Amino acid sequence: MDLQLNNRAALITGASTGIGAGVAEVLATQGVRIAISARRGEWLERLADRIEAAGGHRPHVLPADICDPSQVAHLAEQAQAVLGQVDILVNTAGGTRPTSLGAGDAFWDEALNLNFHAGRRLTQALLPAMRERRYGRVLNFSGSMEPRQVNAATAAKAAIQVWAKGLACEVASDGVTVNTISRAYQQRADPGARSPDRRGTPGLHRTAHPDRLLRRPGRHRLSGSFSRFTACAIHHR
């Protein structure tokens, strides 16, 4: 599938393993110039080796702890410097935080910082340049909307989803789209399932299954570098 992203530039967080590494490898096959970030620089270097060995552009490796606001600002500056500009931001950094019913504020603050504020800060740092160029794609990964226990990360990822919908409405007219995919799909997507569309403004506040978003023709096809969707929440029903 040609996503029409050749020579675009992307920054991917949480890229040392899992979903972030997978996204980096897929975008590399599309000719995207990539910067990858996570705390573990040696893991990022191994990912860069794999991508280069597969014939892709070698990613720029930018280790950072995005729980530190000063490092978020530096990461945004670094990514723009090495790539020239950031067209696509993929926020995959995060981690589960199951907790007891009596967990204190410090625990919740850490979970929110990692799973919500870090991605929000990085998006806000890169958004002005995207709006100025009238092109930008922000892709977030959230958690399950049907938790079976108290998990501080679940609450933080729910905040990402709602924040992203509001942000998408604000920046859609500037050529910037903001979408969110639930991690549940990465674990147990059911290609036969279909979530109903939320009818309303075309392209806004729409729920879709990844199979529909990626493969069906027309406005539900993920082409033109996500050009047809904004404020899309993709989640398991």
Residue pairs with C-beta under 8 A, 6 or more apart in sequence:
1 214
1 215
2 30
2 223
3 30
3 222
3 223
3 225
4 223
4 224
4 225
5 27
5 30
5 31
5 32
5 88
5 225
6 30
6 31
6 32
7 31
7 32
7 33
8 31
8 32
8 33
8 87
8 88
8 225
9 32
9 33
9 34
9 35
9 83
9 84
9 85
9 86
9 87
9 88
10 27
10 32
10 33
10 34
10 35
10 86
10 87
10 88
10 89
10 90
11 34
11 35
11 36
11 37
11 62
11 75
11 79
11 83
11 86
11 88
11 89
11 90
11 122
11 126
12 20
12 23
12 24
12 27
12 34
12 35
12 36
12 37
12 90
12 92
13 20
13 37
13 38
13 66
13 90
13 91
13 92
13 93
13 118
13 119
13 122
14 20
14 37
14 38
14 91
14 92
14 93
14 94
15 21
15 23
15 24
15 36
15 37
15 38
15 44
15 47
15 59
15 92
16 36
16 38
16 39
16 40
16 43
16 44
16 47
17 38
17 43
18 92
19 92
19 141
19 183
19 186
20 36
20 38
20 90
20 92
20 93
21 36
21 47
23 90
23 92
23 139
24 34
24 36
24 47
24 51
24 59
25 47
25 50
25 51
25 54
25 56
27 34
27 88
27 90
28 34
28 51
28 54
28 56
28 57
28 59
29 54
29 56
31 57
32 57
32 88
33 57
33 83
34 51
34 56
34 57
34 59
34 60
35 59
35 60
35 61
35 62
35 78
35 79
35 82
35 83
35 86
36 44
36 47
36 48
36 59
36 60
36 61
36 62
37 44
37 62
37 63
37 64
37 66
37 75
37 79
37 93
38 44
38 63
38 64
38 93
39 63
39 64
39 65
40 63
41 61
41 63
44 59
44 61
44 62
44 63
45 61
47 59
48 58
48 59
48 61
51 57
51 58
51 59
52 58
60 79
60 82
60 83
62 75
62 78
62 79
62 82
64 71
64 72
64 74
64 75
65 71
66 72
66 75
66 93
66 114
66 118
66 119
66 121
66 122
67 110
67 113
67 114
67 118
69 121
72 118
72 121
72 122
72 125
73 121
73 125
75 122
76 86
76 122
76 125
76 126
79 86
79 126
80 86
80 126
80 129
85 129
85 133
86 126
86 129
86 130
87 130
87 135
87 136
87 137
87 225
88 136
88 137
88 138
88 139
88 225
89 122
89 123
89 126
89 136
89 137
89 138
89 139
90 139
91 118
91 119
91 122
91 123
91 138
91 139
91 140
91 141
91 160
92 141
93 114
93 118
93 119
94 114
94 115
94 118
94 119
94 141
94 153
94 156
94 157
95 114
95 115
95 153
96 143
96 151
96 153
97 107
97 110
97 111
97 114
97 115
97 151
97 152
97 153
97 156
98 149
98 150
98 151
98 152
99 107
99 108
99 111
99 150
99 151
99 152
100 150
101 150
103 150
103 152
107 152
108 152
111 152
111 153
111 155
111 156
112 152
112 155
112 156
112 159
114 153
114 156
115 143
115 152
115 153
115 156
115 157
115 160
116 156
116 157
116 159
116 160
116 163
119 140
119 160
120 160
120 163
123 138
123 167
123 178
126 136
127 136
127 138
127 171
127 176
130 136
130 138
130 171
130 174
130 175
130 176
131 171
131 174
131 175
131 176
133 175
134 174
134 175
134 176
135 175
135 176
136 171
136 174
136 175
136 176
136 177
137 176
137 177
137 179
137 225
137 226
138 164
138 167
138 176
138 177
138 178
138 179
139 179
139 180
139 181
139 226
140 160
140 161
140 164
140 178
140 179
140 180
140 181
141 157
141 180
141 181
141 182
141 183
141 186
142 157
142 158
142 160
142 161
142 180
142 181
142 182
142 183
142 233
142 235
143 151
143 153
143 154
143 157
143 158
143 182
143 183
143 184
144 154
144 182
144 183
144 184
144 235
144 236
145 158
145 161
145 182
145 235
146 236
147 154
157 183
160 180
161 180
161 233
164 178
164 179
164 180
164 231
164 233
165 178
165 180
165 205
165 231
165 233
167 178
168 176
168 177
168 178
168 179
168 204
168 230
168 231
169 204
169 231
171 178
172 203
172 204
172 230
172 231
176 230
177 226
177 227
177 229
177 230
177 231
178 230
178 231
179 226
179 229
179 230
179 231
179 232
179 233
179 234
180 232
180 233
180 234
181 210
181 234
181 235
182 233
182 234
182 235
182 236
184 235
184 236
185 210
185 234
185 235
185 236
188 236
189 209
189 210
189 211
189 236
190 236
191 209
191 211
193 209
193 236
193 237
194 209
194 212
195 207
195 208
195 209
195 235
195 237
196 207
197 206
197 207
197 208
198 205
198 206
198 207
202 219
203 219
203 228
203 229
203 230
203 231
204 230
204 231
205 231
206 229
206 231
206 232
206 233
207 232
207 233
207 234
207 235
208 220
208 229
208 232
208 234
209 234
210 234
212 220
213 220
213 221
213 222
213 229
213 232
213 234
214 221
214 222
215 221
219 228
219 229
220 228
220 229
221 228
222 228
222 229
